Amino acid sequence: MSQLAVSDLTVEFRSGGYIVRPVNQVSFAASDGEFVAVLGPSGCGKTTLLSCIAALMTPTAGCIRFDATEVTALAGRARAQYRRHTVGVVFQAFNLIPSLTANGNVVAPLHLAGVPRRAAAQRASELLERVGLADRARHRPGQLSGGQQQRVALARALVHEPPLIVADEPTAYLDHTQVEEILQLLHGLAAPGRMVLVATHDDRVTRLADQVVELVPRRTASGREPEGVVPADDLVVGRRDMARSSLLKEKTRL
């Protein structure tokens, strides 16, 4: 039974002469089969959080564990294997290769993994049928609607049947009908053997969620700031009310 644990996760970087922490001491846990909504407005750290969980970004501090794997300690081949076989990523802007067909976009990661051509083609066909796009397999991204492109991206994320799916604002470019279709597909993937994390600012996702991790900026009412820290918005994180962190901007020493 898969378990995800994020403990005291912090990410910081320099921007415009300041040190910015979009994610600061974030902690939460999720279990096998859960559909988790990471909720909050643009710029509150949702993408950064998911990127760390997917091992696409290295946090400054803290720990991420998925089952027995300490994700934040992975490097080299082990990190690549985790990204390939443990986590499937669905991007906000689809990130499809324009010159390839829907089938070709799903086949591509299989080829990179060394899967034989015939087996890769069969697997891609099965996945496109699974997301309802068997009749669009030979169409290129420019010939597909936004919802159809996101379905291709979802099929691509499933090529290795990963136990963890992370989706970054997967409904951002979709109309109302397409949003409902994609959300139902994602929700259906959260079942024994797989958990799904969806970063979103769309409250419609929360009605399907087993857990909501909220990243909500608010104005702090605290007193004196520590030396060298510019006052900034706090960040509330958790199962609605389970944890807190802050977004701090520290003036860089010259």
Sine and cosine of phi, psi and omega as CSV:
sin_phi,cos_phi,sin_psi,cos_psi,sin_omega,cos_omega
0.00,0.00,0.89,-0.46,-0.11,-0.99
-0.95,0.31,0.58,-0.82,0.04,-1.00
-0.69,-0.72,0.68,-0.73,0.10,-0.99
-0.90,-0.43,0.76,-0.65,0.04,-1.00
-0.75,-0.66,0.85,-0.52,0.06,-1.00
-0.93,-0.36,0.85,-0.53,-0.11,-0.99
-0.80,-0.60,0.87,-0.49,0.10,-0.99
0.76,0.65,0.69,0.72,-0.07,-1.00
-0.97,0.26,0.77,-0.64,0.02,-1.00
-0.73,-0.69,0.71,-0.70,0.10,-1.00
-0.79,-0.62,0.76,-0.65,0.06,-1.00
-0.68,-0.73,0.47,-0.88,0.03,-1.00
-0.45,-0.90,0.26,-0.96,0.01,-1.00
-1.00,-0.03,0.67,-0.75,0.03,-1.00
-0.45,-0.89,0.88,-0.47,0.07,-1.00
0.85,0.53,0.61,0.80,0.02,-1.00
1.00,0.09,0.10,1.00,0.02,-1.00
-0.84,-0.54,0.36,-0.93,0.21,-0.98
-0.99,-0.15,0.86,-0.50,-0.05,-1.00
-0.95,-0.31,0.70,-0.72,0.06,-1.00
-0.89,-0.46,1.00,0.00,0.02,-1.00
-0.93,0.37,-0.43,0.90,0.07,-1.00
-0.78,-0.63,0.83,-0.56,-0.08,-1.00
-0.67,-0.74,0.95,-0.32,0.05,-1.00
0.83,0.56,0.75,0.67,0.02,-1.00
-0.99,0.10,0.72,-0.69,0.03,-1.00
-0.68,-0.73,0.73,-0.68,0.17,-0.99
-0.25,-0.97,0.20,-0.98,0.01,-1.00
-0.69,-0.72,0.47,-0.88,0.04,-1.00
-0.63,-0.78,0.47,-0.88,-0.08,-1.00
-0.90,-0.44,0.29,-0.96,0.04,-1.00
-0.77,0.64,0.74,-0.68,0.05,-1.00
1.00,0.06,-0.07,1.00,-0.04,-1.00
-0.99,0.12,0.55,-0.84,0.16,-0.99
-0.96,-0.29,0.94,-0.35,-0.14,-0.99
-0.93,-0.36,0.80,-0.61,0.07,-1.00
-0.98,-0.18,0.84,-0.54,0.12,-0.99
-0.99,-0.12,0.97,-0.26,-0.23,-0.97
-0.95,-0.30,0.66,-0.75,0.08,-1.00
0.25,-0.97,0.29,-0.96,-0.02,-1.00
-0.95,0.31,0.19,-0.98,0.02,-1.00
-0.86,0.51,0.65,-0.76,0.07,-1.00
1.00,0.05,0.11,0.99,-0.07,-1.00
-1.00,-0.08,0.05,1.00,0.09,-1.00
0.96,-0.27,0.12,0.99,-0.04,-1.00
-0.88,0.47,-0.77,0.64,-0.02,-1.00
-0.89,0.45,-0.65,0.76,0.02,-1.00
-0.88,0.48,-0.69,0.72,0.01,-1.00
-0.87,0.49,-0.76,0.66,0.00,-1.00
-0.91,0.41,-0.58,0.82,0.03,-1.00
-0.89,0.45,-0.60,0.80,0.05,-1.00
-0.93,0.37,-0.68,0.73,0.01,-1.00
-0.89,0.46,-0.58,0.82,0.00,-1.00
-1.00,0.09,0.04,1.00,-0.02,-1.00
0.89,0.46,0.48,0.88,0.11,-0.99
-1.00,-0.01,-0.25,0.97,0.01,-1.00
-0.62,-0.79,0.58,-0.81,0.03,-1.00
-0.98,-0.18,0.84,-0.54,0.00,-1.00
-0.95,0.32,0.30,-0.95,0.04,-1.00
-0.97,0.25,-0.60,0.80,-0.01,-1.00
-0.41,-0.91,0.24,-0.97,0.01,-1.00
0.99,-0.17,-0.02,-1.00,-0.10,-0.99
-0.65,-0.76,0.63,-0.77,0.16,-0.99
-0.83,-0.56,0.81,-0.59,0.07,-1.00
-0.85,-0.53,0.70,-0.72,0.15,-0.99
-0.82,-0.57,0.94,-0.35,-0.17,-0.99
0.82,0.57,-0.82,-0.58,-0.04,-1.00
-1.00,0.03,-0.02,1.00,-0.08,-1.00
-1.00,-0.06,0.82,-0.57,0.14,-0.99
-1.00,0.03,0.99,-0.14,-0.12,-0.99
-0.87,0.49,-0.64,0.77,-0.06,-1.00
-0.94,0.34,-0.18,0.98,0.02,-1.00
-0.98,-0.20,-0.05,1.00,-0.06,-1.00
-0.95,0.30,0.54,-0.84,0.06,-1.00
-0.47,-0.88,0.36,-0.93,0.10,-0.99
0.84,0.55,-0.75,-0.66,-0.07,-1.00
-0.88,0.47,-0.64,0.77,-0.01,-1.00
-0.89,0.46,-0.63,0.77,0.03,-1.00
-0.91,0.41,-0.68,0.73,0.02,-1.00
-0.90,0.44,-0.65,0.76,0.02,-1.00
-0.91,0.41,-0.62,0.78,0.06,-1.00
-0.88,0.48,-0.73,0.68,-0.02,-1.00
-0.90,0.43,-0.55,0.84,-0.07,-1.00
-0.98,0.18,-0.67,0.74,-0.19,-0.98
-0.94,-0.35,-0.33,0.94,-0.07,-1.00
-0.98,-0.19,-0.57,0.82,-0.08,-1.00
-0.82,-0.57,0.70,-0.71,0.12,-0.99
-0.93,-0.36,0.73,-0.68,-0.09,-1.00
-0.93,-0.37,0.76,-0.65,0.10,-0.99
-0.92,-0.39,0.89,-0.46,-0.10,-0.99
-1.00,0.00,0.45,-0.89,0.01,-1.00
-0.86,0.51,-0.69,0.73,-0.08,-1.00
-0.99,-0.14,0.39,0.92,0.08,-1.00
0.95,0.30,-0.75,0.66,0.01,-1.00
0.84,0.55,0.65,0.76,0.08,-1.00
-1.00,0.08,0.43,-0.90,0.05,-1.00
-0.99,0.11,0.91,-0.41,-0.14,-0.99
-0.86,0.51,-0.52,0.85,-0.07,-1.00
-0.99,0.15,-0.17,0.98,-0.02,-1.00
-0.98,-0.19,0.47,-0.88,0.09,-1.00
-0.96,0.29,0.10,-1.00,0.08,-1.00
-0.84,0.54,-0.71,0.70,0.03,-1.00
-0.87,0.49,-0.69,0.73,-0.02,-1.00
-0.90,0.44,-0.60,0.80,0.03,-1.00
-0.92,0.40,-0.54,0.84,0.03,-1.00
-0.98,0.18,-0.57,0.82,0.01,-1.00
-0.93,0.37,-0.55,0.83,-0.13,-0.99
-0.77,0.63,-0.80,0.61,0.00,-1.00
-0.92,0.40,-0.42,0.91,0.07,-1.00
-0.94,0.35,-0.66,0.75,0.08,-1.00
-0.88,0.48,-0.67,0.74,0.01,-1.00
-0.89,0.46,-0.48,0.88,0.01,-1.00
-1.00,0.06,0.01,1.00,0.04,-1.00
0.99,0.10,0.26,0.96,0.03,-1.00
-0.95,0.31,0.74,-0.67,0.01,-1.00
-0.82,0.57,0.51,-0.86,-0.13,-0.99
-0.82,0.58,-0.73,0.68,-0.06,-1.00
-0.92,0.40,-0.67,0.74,0.01,-1.00
-0.91,0.41,-0.61,0.79,0.01,-1.00
-0.91,0.42,-0.68,0.74,0.01,-1.00
-0.90,0.44,-0.65,0.76,0.02,-1.00
-0.91,0.41,-0.68,0.74,0.00,-1.00
-0.90,0.44,-0.67,0.74,0.02,-1.00
-0.89,0.46,-0.67,0.75,0.02,-1.00
-0.89,0.46,-0.67,0.74,0.01,-1.00
-0.89,0.46,-0.67,0.74,-0.04,-1.00
-0.94,0.33,-0.63,0.77,0.03,-1.00
-0.91,0.42,-0.58,0.81,0.08,-1.00
-0.92,0.39,-0.61,0.79,-0.01,-1.00
-0.88,0.47,-0.57,0.82,0.01,-1.00
-0.99,-0.13,0.20,0.98,0.09,-1.00
0.98,0.20,0.48,0.87,-0.04,-1.00
-0.81,-0.59,0.42,0.91,-0.01,-1.00
-0.85,0.52,-0.55,0.83,-0.04,-1.00
-0.99,0.13,-0.02,1.00,0.02,-1.00
-0.88,-0.47,0.29,0.96,-0.09,-1.00
-0.87,0.50,-0.52,0.85,-0.06,-1.00
-0.99,-0.12,0.13,0.99,0.03,-1.00
-1.00,0.00,0.60,-0.80,0.08,-1.00
-1.00,0.08,0.30,-0.95,-0.05,-1.00
-0.79,0.62,-0.63,0.78,-0.01,-1.00
-0.91,0.42,-0.27,0.96,0.01,-1.00
-0.99,-0.15,0.07,1.00,-0.05,-1.00
-0.92,-0.39,0.48,-0.88,0.10,-0.99
-0.95,0.30,0.18,-0.98,0.03,-1.00
-0.86,0.51,-0.68,0.73,0.02,-1.00
-0.90,0.45,-0.63,0.78,0.02,-1.00
-0.92,0.38,-0.63,0.77,0.04,-1.00
-0.90,0.44,-0.62,0.78,0.02,-1.00
-0.93,0.36,-0.51,0.86,0.08,-1.00
-0.91,0.41,-0.64,0.77,0.07,-1.00
-0.89,0.46,-0.69,0.72,0.02,-1.00
-0.88,0.48,-0.60,0.80,0.02,-1.00
-0.93,0.37,-0.68,0.74,0.06,-1.00
-0.87,0.50,-0.66,0.75,0.02,-1.00
-0.88,0.47,-0.63,0.77,-0.01,-1.00
-0.92,0.39,-0.32,0.95,-0.07,-1.00
-0.99,-0.13,0.06,1.00,-0.16,-0.99
-0.84,0.54,-0.56,0.83,-0.01,-1.00
-0.97,-0.25,0.27,0.96,-0.03,-1.00
0.73,0.68,0.84,0.54,-0.05,-1.00
-0.93,0.36,0.52,-0.85,0.03,-1.00
-0.98,0.20,-0.09,1.00,0.01,-1.00
-0.70,-0.71,0.80,-0.60,0.10,-1.00
-0.89,-0.45,0.78,-0.63,0.12,-0.99
-0.88,-0.48,0.76,-0.65,-0.05,-1.00
-0.81,-0.58,0.86,-0.50,-0.06,-1.00
-0.99,-0.12,0.96,-0.29,-0.01,-1.00
0.72,0.69,0.82,0.57,-0.11,-0.99
-0.93,0.37,-0.21,0.98,-0.02,-1.00
-0.95,-0.33,0.16,0.99,-0.14,-0.99
-0.87,0.50,-0.60,0.80,-0.09,-1.00
-0.96,-0.27,0.34,0.94,-0.11,-0.99
-0.93,-0.37,0.46,-0.89,0.09,-1.00
-0.99,0.14,0.04,-1.00,-0.16,-0.99
-0.84,0.54,-0.73,0.68,-0.04,-1.00
-0.90,0.44,-0.68,0.73,-0.01,-1.00
-0.91,0.41,-0.58,0.81,0.03,-1.00
-0.86,0.52,-0.75,0.67,-0.03,-1.00
-0.87,0.49,-0.64,0.76,-0.02,-1.00
-0.91,0.42,-0.72,0.70,-0.03,-1.00
-0.93,0.38,-0.65,0.76,0.01,-1.00
-0.89,0.45,-0.64,0.77,0.02,-1.00
-0.92,0.40,-0.62,0.79,0.06,-1.00
-0.89,0.46,-0.74,0.67,-0.01,-1.00
-0.90,0.45,-0.68,0.73,0.00,-1.00
-0.88,0.47,-0.62,0.79,0.01,-1.00
-0.92,0.40,-0.37,0.93,0.01,-1.00
-0.98,0.20,-0.34,0.94,0.02,-1.00
-0.99,0.17,0.99,-0.16,-0.09,-1.00
-0.46,-0.89,0.18,-0.98,0.04,-1.00
-0.75,0.66,0.82,-0.57,-0.04,-1.00
0.97,-0.24,-0.17,0.99,0.00,-1.00
-0.42,-0.91,0.66,-0.75,0.17,-0.99
-0.90,-0.43,0.43,-0.90,-0.05,-1.00
-0.78,-0.62,0.79,-0.62,0.09,-1.00
-0.92,-0.40,0.81,-0.59,-0.01,-1.00
-0.85,-0.53,0.89,-0.46,0.10,-0.99
-1.00,0.08,0.76,-0.65,-0.09,-1.00
-0.35,-0.94,0.37,-0.93,0.20,-0.98
-0.94,-0.33,0.12,0.99,-0.09,-1.00
-1.00,-0.08,0.91,-0.42,-0.02,-1.00
-0.89,0.45,-0.31,0.95,0.00,-1.00
-0.89,0.45,-0.41,0.91,0.00,-1.00
-0.94,0.35,-0.54,0.84,-0.13,-0.99
-0.91,0.42,-0.46,0.89,-0.03,-1.00
-0.94,0.35,-0.31,0.95,0.03,-1.00
-0.99,-0.11,-0.22,0.98,-0.19,-0.98
-0.98,0.19,0.61,-0.79,0.16,-0.99
-0.99,0.15,-0.42,0.91,0.01,-1.00
-0.51,-0.86,0.59,-0.81,0.06,-1.00
-0.86,-0.51,0.84,-0.55,0.11,-0.99
-0.97,-0.24,0.92,-0.39,-0.09,-1.00
-0.99,-0.14,0.75,-0.66,0.13,-0.99
-0.90,-0.44,1.00,-0.08,-0.15,-0.99
-0.86,-0.51,0.91,-0.42,0.04,-1.00
-0.94,0.33,0.65,-0.76,0.08,-1.00
-0.51,-0.86,0.33,-0.94,-0.03,-1.00
-0.99,0.14,0.78,-0.62,0.00,-1.00
-0.96,0.28,0.54,-0.84,0.03,-1.00
-0.93,-0.37,0.28,0.96,-0.05,-1.00
-0.95,0.31,0.21,-0.98,-0.03,-1.00
-0.99,0.14,-0.79,-0.62,-0.10,-0.99
-0.91,0.42,0.72,-0.70,0.05,-1.00
-0.98,0.19,0.48,-0.88,0.08,-1.00
-0.86,0.51,0.44,-0.90,-0.01,-1.00
-0.85,0.53,0.74,-0.67,0.06,-1.00
1.00,0.07,0.02,1.00,-0.03,-1.00
-0.95,-0.30,0.80,-0.61,0.07,-1.00
-0.99,0.13,0.75,-0.66,0.01,-1.00
-0.82,0.58,0.64,-0.76,-0.05,-1.00
-0.48,-0.88,0.10,-0.99,0.02,-1.00
-0.95,0.32,0.61,-0.79,0.16,-0.99
-0.97,0.23,0.21,-0.98,0.06,-1.00
-0.76,-0.65,0.86,-0.51,0.00,-1.00
-0.99,-0.12,0.79,-0.62,-0.11,-0.99
-0.76,-0.65,0.65,-0.76,0.17,-0.99
0.46,-0.89,-0.15,-0.99,0.11,-0.99
-0.98,0.21,0.98,0.21,-0.10,-0.99
0.93,0.38,-0.79,0.61,-0.13,-0.99
-0.61,-0.79,0.32,0.95,-0.17,-0.99
-1.00,0.09,-0.44,0.90,-0.08,-1.00
-0.53,-0.85,0.24,-0.97,0.00,-1.00
-0.66,-0.75,0.49,-0.87,0.18,-0.98
-0.52,-0.85,-0.02,-1.00,-0.04,-1.00
-0.69,-0.72,0.49,-0.87,0.10,-0.99
-0.98,-0.18,0.93,-0.37,-0.10,-0.99
-0.91,-0.41,0.57,-0.82,0.13,-0.99
-0.86,-0.50,0.91,-0.42,-0.05,-1.00
-0.96,-0.28,0.74,-0.67,0.01,-1.00
-0.93,0.36,0.81,-0.59,-0.05,-1.00
-0.95,0.30,0.73,-0.68,0.04,-1.00
-0.97,0.25,0.72,-0.69,0.00,-1.00
-0.99,0.15,0.00,0.00,0.00,0.00
